[in-house]
Amino acid sequence: MYNPASPKKKKQKKETSKSKWIKPFWIFFSCVLLALTILFTFISLGWVGFMPSFSELENPKTNLATEVYSSDGELLGKYYLENRSPCKYDELSHHLIGALKATEDVRFEKHSGIDIRALMRVLTGVITRSSKGGGSTITQQLAKNLFPRDPDAGKLKTIFTKFKEWVVAVKLEREYAKNEILAMYLNTVDFGNNSMGIKSAAATYFNKIPAELNVEESALLIGMLKAPTKFSPKRNPTASLQRRNIVIDQLYKYKYLSQNERDSIQKIAIDLSQFALQHHATGSATYFREYLRLWLADWCRNNPKKDGSHYDIYKDGLKIYTTIDSRMQKHAEKAVQEHVCNYLQPLFFKHIKGQQNAPFSNISQEETQRILKIAMKRSERYALMKDAGATEEEINKAFATKVKMKILTWDKGMVDTVMTPLDSIRYMKSFLHCGMMAMDVNTGHVKAYVGGVNYQYFQFDHVKLSKRQVGSTFKPYIYTVAMQSGEYSPCTMVPNMPVTFHLPEGSTWTPRNSSDYKRGLMLPLNEALAQSLNYVSAYLMKQFGPHAVIKLVRNMGITSDIPAVPSICLGSCDLSLYEQVGAMNCFPNQGVYIEPTFVTRICDNNGTTLYEYVPKTNEAMDQITAFKTARLMQGVVDYGTGGRLRSQYKLHFPLAGKTGTTDNHSDGWFVGYTPMITAGVWVGCEERAAHFRSLALGQGARTAMPVFALFMQKCYEDPNLPYSKIVAEPDKYPGYKFTIPAAYTGDPSGCNEKAQERKRPEFD
């Protein structure tokens, strides 16, 4: 039978049918390609929304933390909105890089920002409704981090944003090397616990720098990138461990690890023993960093950028290079902790236990209530009740009602108790506070700065901001005026007898010694200062007057108000510890005042120097006068009120200083120096009415001087500091001893009387 539809004709018909769709297909394909080309061109040009410029790609804007470094290269702390510090590729552990590639983008080295194979895998997964993994490359994720999406954008805008990220990713690949992209990505990601970027994360979780991270630590941090909260080792340790082991599996899968390595590492538990949140109230030199923050705020206001805008320490990633030595800072903090917190505070609690009106002494109930009332009005509880509309009567009643609360103790930390808020205020007034500062004699560089006993609970700075009566530590300035006149030397004999001043208002004032030491006898000045005799200080004040003393201390860097009255011979004026240390440094520095400084250099985030320290100096006195006073103050240590530095603390190197105690033992002081270090210490309660009730316990030689002694012990015994070598081989260091001026013709030892025959006083 004949079949009209032959195979040949069927084939021709089929080909005709196919050819009919070829042209429309190519037209459609070309139109789509053209549309995409136009779309991506418009996106690239920024015609359909924001697109970063070339300069923005070169310098992407991220909030970078300002870093504060010690003089020996240690990171002391940061100022930030986001705890983010940049890290270069060569500062990263190779384990970290391997974990990142194996987990996030194994084909990273083979694509140019967009991985077509990964996109096709995702598309196939969508069509087949099966999970095939993500399609975003590390470069795309970097683009997303650098130029974040609008969280309120709709679906259409989100799609356009995704396209923009593709374009940015391609541009990033053109502008940066692969290694740079990896480092940039790790600098931009959030690791939770206020840690932005890998450098902050390594410090927070493991107290390491990124280069020190091992395999399991690297895997844990990279695993957290998927969901920092969900896989946080602090919040969800089980989920974090599982996620970490998945990353380790990926490392094995892509041959970064052997099977044995994988199996052994996966058995290792997560170690967070070094975990520590990075914030301003933790770490070393907390009081110093707070003072520095205020100093930097002023510097930023007065040093604008080239475009007229101001630097922002929370965003601009500045590098602040300070004079603080991290080792000496730790020694200073430990000295304060050992003596004030661990020894003196328990002694003070025991001393005031059972005493009426404790911790206050020698004040009326009315004055006590005034102190507590002022403190109450400064409290957070008072402010909250006031904001809520409570009356004064209601607030007073609340403060007199017992409630559950936590109170601070040094030995047990915060403990639960029940007491009235007013009693808790009284209790907090019982804490002793301390300020300490140490500086390099010749450079003026501040090496240690301890503003208080614990920044977390007591944030007032007792180095720079606090001003207290200085007591007998002011006496060396009176003696210096006498030395400067040329009429007196350390050996000059003066009467140890009462001196009366006739005051302008018609009254008289006659200061008294704290003991009957050689009363009525003639004594050399070096012995008088060593015993801190008030009669002799008053005698010298009578000879030269307060104005001569004030003129001298102004040249020595003291700027606080000092009334021109005779009582300043006993230290009635209020000065800061910062001023005292700077002024006393003139004596070992041969009469030259050098302003104590904290910052040597400030750089921007590119390393360009913005500020460099220039020493500010002033010749406060001649060398011979400085030498004479230094010799006088050596007597305080060798056979005077500071004698325990030699006998108890065994400080057998050149040393001078002066103790100080104010009325009612409210303030204890010691300021001293070696040829290399000048340091000062103040100890006292917040309120001057709170103090030890006996001179034996409250004098500066018992409260402040031991902190100085412990600090010097630690510094001079530390093999990582130069001082131990100087003590061991003093002949190799000409500047080790106090310099004798070439023009000086007197007895270099002070006076001929033997020091060991002189009686040491019990008090100052």
C-alpha angles and dihedrals in degrees: 000000000000117000113201093199099072121187090250093056091046090054092049090049091050092050090048089053092051094046089053089066099040096076096047090046093054091043089052092044092049091048091050091046091048092047092050090046091051091044094051091042090053090045091049091050091048094242094132099044140314117340121176116247126232092264091049090052089049092048108023112195114242130153103258122192118238109238126215117208131192122230089258093054101261120140105242098182148301143250113216153143087209118025093236128141123175119246128193124227094251088056092061127094113246087227088061093051092047093050091049095051095042093050106033109024119000092175092052094123093050104053134064099228099301121064106211092187091054091048092052089049090054092046091051089050091053092050094046092037091234127126112250100167131261126311101207116110124217088255091054090049089050090052089051092050095047095047106027124209123250105258091209096051120124126237095269093050090046090055090051089048089053090053089049090054089054090054092046090048092055091047091049090052089054095047101041138044118244092253091052091052091053091051092045091051093051089048093056104045126099117236097181128241090078092299115135113182132008096278093058092041093053090050094045100046103030108011089238140118115248093255090061097055114119127211099275093044091048091048092050094052094045090047090056091061091080091062117347095197098041093049098036110137089214098051102027109019094166094052090043092053092049092049092047091053091050088057089049088052088054090051089054093044092056093042099252087123136031120236092254091050091049094049095047095045093049089059092058113104121231109267114207097160089121096047113133130161111239110230140129096267095057136067130031129328094017095159091046092051091052092051089046090052090059091045091051092049088058092044092052091052092052099040110054125185121257091266091055096253121121130247116253115211090202096055113018100070097230121181113226115196110198136190093237114119107216092212094050090044090056090047090052094048091047092049090054091046094048098048108026102032102029101034114014099042096054088045090053093049089051091046095055097037110124093006116135113252092005133212088024123077135191096007132109126251088250091057091046091053090048091054093048092045092054091048091048092055090051093053126105091233091058092048093051093049091046091051089050090058100254117159123237089253092054091047093049090050091050091050090052094050121092115243138169112268145147122251131192123254125172096219100043103021116222112001132186118248144147120243141124117277088239091056090049088056090051089048092052089051086063094070120105117226132204140197125195134176131175128188139182109259098222104033101035090229112154106230101180132021123181112172098180149342098275125001094200092065105019113038102170111114114233095186105058106008105037120081120191137167107280100208118189094353085083093061096084088066090056090050091047091058088054092048090048092055091066091228095095137052132178087268097051111123117231133175119264093211136119117279123202124210121202106217125212094248089060099259127114133228126203115180119212135216118245090234140015093255107160091330113191095015131115111251135182114251094244090059092044093055092042089056092040093231113189093201092063094045088052090047091055091045089054089054099048107019130224096279093065090051093048091049090053096049091048087061088049093060101262109140103166119113111274117185114226094239131126093245091075086080085076095042101261092153125094116240136165122248088238090060093045095052092045092050096045089051088071090076100059089035092064095256098310119127112215117186111244106245134195107187128055100175143001121203132182122237090274093056096255111147112242099171136017126188119249113191116243110213139173132183100238096175140350121277095252092054091049090049093050093051091046088054090049091052092048086063090060088062100036099049108349142074091311094054094118088072086072103031103037105022097035096224097166100172130092106297140161135175150132133244122215137192127178130212114301088010090274094143128036118195141180125175119178145151148201122203087272108031134042116192138171135194133194124188128184146111124278090252118050089219089066111077148114112295096222133057090223090067102026103048119113091245088065102034107033108018096064090059089054090047095050091047093051091046092054094045095048093045096046108106090202091063123068096237098082090057091050092053092047095049108021094161090067091058112061092187093057095095126054105274118248110216114241091234094054113110101172130100105293091208094060106240132359095243110109112252094216091061093060119099116243113224123233093223139023 
